[in-house]
Amino acid sequence: TLLEIAWLQGRSVEFFDWAQAVGFPCVEVSNGATDMPPNHKRDLIEAARDRGFEVLSEVGSKRPETPVARQWVSEIQADFAAGAHWVVTEGRESGTVGMYDGSGRIREELLGAIEREVDAARLIFEAPQRAQQAWLVRHFGPDVNLGNIAVDEIVGVETLATPSFSAVRGATSAAL
């Protein structure tokens, strides 16, 4: 969001200068909180890449009233082509937007469309809710990239991906 604000103010170059000066090795380029056109987002991805940053882009809107865009797959592919190292799928701290419906359930149709066209190993799924985390670990396996995890929940999330959890996964999935 900070880069989006800088873009709105016409201060993207200053943002990149500041991020380099304080030593950030990576930046996130998103357009979920503003009406930034996709081509401007790609320009920012390329500018960040050219400055040596590891670039994370984000797809999806932070606004729950914004419908899930069917263009996610093409946006992800275009972000990778522009130089993004990783793409983050929007989930927000609530887990009720972007990849998730208003009750926090994964939009399986959207995920399926993404999965058919994109290497999931290069995606980071924001998954703040325990049920979302468990679902994604069961679906993709223990190496799935999860984000937006509260610090005090990290150990619990790691236990979802351990071999011993795999043995009891089926018995406990209803509880998760």
C-alpha positions, 0 to 999 in steps of 0.5 A: 500500500505504501508504494501505491500511495507514492504512485498516487502522489507521483513519488514512486522514484522517491519511494524506491530511493528511500527503500534502497537507502534503508536497505530493503531487499524487496518491495511489494507492488500492488494495485488493490487499494487504488485504481492503478491501471495494470500497465502502471503496475507493470511499469513499477514492477520493472522499475523495482526489478531494474533497481535490484529489488526482489519484487513481490506483486499482489493480485486482488482487491482489498475492497470486499465489494470488488468482485473477484476478477476473472483476469487474475491468471493473466494479471499473474502471468503479466506480473511475472513477465514484468519481473515479479519474483513472487505473486501474492494472492490477496486475502487481507487480515480478515481472510474475507476478500480476494481468494476468499468469499465473505465467510472466509471460504476459498474460492475454489473456482478461482484457485483452480483457474490459477492453478491450471496456468501458473506455477503455484510454487511462485505464489504466496497465498495470504491465509490468515484463518486457520481453516484456510491454512489447513486447506492450502497445506492439504491441497498443495502440500507442506511447501505451500507459501503462506502469508499474512500469518500472525506471529503467534500462530507460526508454530501452529501453522508449521505443525500443519505441514509436519509428517506427523500431521499428515498421518492424522490429517484426515482424522482432524480435517473436520476440526480444522 
